[in-house]
């Protein structure tokens, strides 16, 4: 069963997430999911 988290971003970070979503034709949720995955892979 998936777990939900809430992420709070400042305005600059939120705009960057929105920009990435538009650029790659993704939802903001998918952008956040991918950024989280990349970050976790990086620390492994």
DSSP file (Angstrom, degrees, kcal/mol; ACC not computed):
  #  RESIDUE AA STRUCTURE BP1 BP2  ACC     N-H-->O    O-->H-N    N-H-->O    O-->H-N    TCO  KAPPA ALPHA  PHI   PSI    X-CA   Y-CA   Z-CA
    1    1 A X              0   0    0      0, 0.0     0, 0.0     0, 0.0     0, 0.0   0.000 360.0 360.0 360.0 127.2    0.0    0.0    0.0
    2    2 A X        -     0   0    0      1,-0.1     2,-0.4     0, 0.0     0, 0.0  -0.282 360.0-136.8 -66.8 151.9    1.5    3.4   -1.0
    3    3 A X        -     0   0    0      2,-0.0     2,-0.4     0, 0.0    -1,-0.1  -0.906  13.2-139.0-108.4 138.9    2.2    6.0    1.6
    4    4 A X        -     0   0    0     -2,-0.4     2,-0.3     2,-0.0     0, 0.0  -0.789  18.7-173.9 -98.9 140.4    1.3    9.7    0.9
    5    5 A X        -     0   0    0     -2,-0.4     2,-0.5     2,-0.0    -2,-0.0  -0.913  17.9-135.9-125.5 156.5    3.6   12.5    1.9
    6    6 A X        -     0   0    0     -2,-0.3     2,-0.5     2,-0.0    -2,-0.0  -0.955  16.5-163.1-112.8 132.3    3.1   16.3    1.8
    7    7 A X        -     0   0    0     -2,-0.5     2,-0.5     2,-0.0    -2,-0.0  -0.959   3.0-158.7-116.7 130.6    5.8   18.5    0.5
    8    8 A X        -     0   0    0     -2,-0.5     2,-0.3     6,-0.0    -2,-0.0  -0.944  16.3-178.6-110.5 123.5    5.9   22.2    1.2
    9    9 A X        -     0   0    0     -2,-0.5     2,-0.1     1,-0.0    -2,-0.0  -0.880  27.0-115.9-120.4 150.4    8.0   24.3   -1.2
   10   10 A X     >  -     0   0    0     -2,-0.3     4,-2.5     1,-0.1     5,-0.2  -0.313  43.1 -96.1 -74.3 171.3    8.7   28.0   -1.4
   11   11 A X  H  > S+     0   0    0      1,-0.2     4,-2.2     2,-0.2     5,-0.2   0.864 122.8  52.1 -59.7 -40.6    7.5   29.9   -4.4
   12   12 A X  H  > S+     0   0    0      2,-0.2     4,-1.8     1,-0.2    -1,-0.2   0.929 112.4  44.9 -63.3 -45.4   10.8   29.7   -6.3
   13   13 A X  H  > S+     0   0    0      1,-0.2     4,-2.3     2,-0.2    -2,-0.2   0.895 111.7  53.1 -66.4 -40.3   11.0   25.9   -6.0
   14   14 A X  H  X S+     0   0    0     -4,-2.5     4,-2.4     1,-0.2    -1,-0.2   0.901 108.2  50.6 -62.9 -40.3    7.3   25.5   -6.9
   15   15 A X  H  X S+     0   0    0     -4,-2.2     4,-2.5     2,-0.2    -1,-0.2   0.889 109.2  51.5 -63.9 -38.4    7.8   27.5  -10.1
   16   16 A X  H  X S+     0   0    0     -4,-1.8     4,-2.4     2,-0.2    -2,-0.2   0.903 110.2  48.5 -65.4 -40.8   10.8   25.3  -11.0
   17   17 A X  H  X S+     0   0    0     -4,-2.3     4,-2.3     2,-0.2    -2,-0.2   0.913 112.3  48.9 -64.8 -42.7    8.7   22.2  -10.5
   18   18 A X  H  X S+     0   0    0     -4,-2.4     4,-2.3     2,-0.2    -2,-0.2   0.898 110.3  51.7 -62.9 -40.2    5.9   23.6  -12.6
   19   19 A X  H  X S+     0   0    0     -4,-2.5     4,-2.9     2,-0.2    -2,-0.2   0.927 110.3  47.8 -62.5 -45.9    8.5   24.5  -15.3
   20   20 A X  H  X S+     0   0    0     -4,-2.4     4,-2.3     1,-0.2    -1,-0.2   0.903 110.0  53.1 -62.2 -40.9    9.9   21.0  -15.4
   21   21 A X  H  <>S+     0   0    0     -4,-2.3     5,-2.6     1,-0.2     4,-0.4   0.927 113.3  42.8 -61.3 -44.8    6.4   19.6  -15.5
   22   22 A X  H ><5S+     0   0    0     -4,-2.3     3,-0.9     3,-0.2    -2,-0.2   0.932 113.1  52.7 -65.5 -45.3    5.5   21.7  -18.5
   23   23 A X  H 3<5S+     0   0    0     -4,-2.9    -2,-0.2     1,-0.3    -1,-0.2   0.869 120.9  31.3 -60.2 -39.2    8.8   21.1  -20.3
   24   24 A X  T 3<5S-     0   0    0     -4,-2.3    -1,-0.3    -5,-0.2    -2,-0.2   0.265 108.1-117.7-105.8  10.8    8.6   17.3  -20.0
   25   25 A X  T < 5S+     0   0    0     -3,-0.9     2,-0.3    -4,-0.4    -3,-0.2   0.924  70.6 131.5  52.4  51.1    4.8   17.1  -20.3
   26   26 A X      < -     0   0    0     -5,-2.6    -1,-0.2    -6,-0.2     2,-0.2  -0.790  61.9-102.6-122.2 165.6    4.5   15.6  -16.8
   27   27 A X     >  -     0   0    0     -2,-0.3     4,-2.0     1,-0.1     5,-0.1  -0.520  33.7-115.1 -79.2 160.2    2.3   16.2  -13.8
   28   28 A X  H  > S+     0   0    0      1,-0.2     4,-2.4     2,-0.2     5,-0.2   0.868 118.4  57.1 -62.3 -35.4    3.9   18.1  -10.9
   29   29 A X  H  > S+     0   0    0      1,-0.2     4,-2.4     2,-0.2    -1,-0.2   0.901 106.1  48.9 -62.1 -41.3    3.4   14.9   -8.8
   30   30 A X  H  > S+     0   0    0      2,-0.2     4,-2.6     1,-0.2    -1,-0.2   0.886 109.0  52.8 -67.9 -37.7    5.5   12.9  -11.4
   31   31 A X  H  X S+     0   0    0     -4,-2.0     4,-2.6     2,-0.2    -2,-0.2   0.945 111.6  46.2 -60.0 -47.4    8.2   15.5  -11.4
   32   32 A X  H  X S+     0   0    0     -4,-2.4     4,-2.3     1,-0.2    -2,-0.2   0.899 111.4  51.8 -62.5 -40.9    8.4   15.3   -7.6
   33   33 A X  H  X S+     0   0    0     -4,-2.4     4,-2.4     1,-0.2    -1,-0.2   0.924 112.3  45.9 -61.5 -44.9    8.4   11.5   -7.7
   34   34 A X  H  X S+     0   0    0     -4,-2.6     4,-2.7     2,-0.2     5,-0.2   0.902 111.8  50.8 -67.2 -40.7   11.3   11.4  -10.2
   35   35 A X  H  X S+     0   0    0     -4,-2.6     4,-2.4    -5,-0.2    -1,-0.2   0.900 111.4  49.0 -63.2 -39.3   13.3   14.0   -8.3
   36   36 A X  H  X S+     0   0    0     -4,-2.3     4,-2.6     2,-0.2     5,-0.2   0.931 111.3  49.3 -64.4 -45.8   12.8   12.0   -5.1
   37   37 A X  H  X S+     0   0    0     -4,-2.4     4,-2.5     1,-0.2     5,-0.2   0.929 112.2  48.1 -59.1 -46.5   13.9    8.8   -6.9
   38   38 A X  H  X S+     0   0    0     -4,-2.7     4,-2.1     1,-0.2    -1,-0.2   0.916 112.0  49.9 -61.2 -43.5   17.0   10.5   -8.3
   39   39 A X  H  X S+     0   0    0     -4,-2.4     4,-1.4    -5,-0.2    -1,-0.2   0.911 111.6  47.2 -63.5 -42.3   17.9   11.9   -4.9
   40   40 A X  H  X S+     0   0    0     -4,-2.6     4,-0.8     1,-0.2    -1,-0.2   0.888 112.0  50.5 -67.4 -38.7   17.6    8.5   -3.2
   41   41 A X  H >< S+     0   0    0     -4,-2.5     3,-0.5    -5,-0.2    -1,-0.2   0.874 106.9  56.6 -64.6 -35.9   19.6    6.8   -5.9
   42   42 A X  H 3< S+     0   0    0     -4,-2.1    -1,-0.2     1,-0.2    -2,-0.2   0.845 107.0  47.0 -66.1 -34.3   22.3    9.4   -5.5
   43   43 A X  H 3<        0   0    0     -4,-1.4    -1,-0.2     1,-0.2    -2,-0.2   0.620 360.0 360.0 -85.9 -10.3   22.8    8.8   -1.8
   44   44 A X    <<        0   0    0     -4,-0.8    -1,-0.2    -3,-0.5    -2,-0.1   0.496 360.0 360.0 -72.1 360.0   22.9    5.0   -2.2
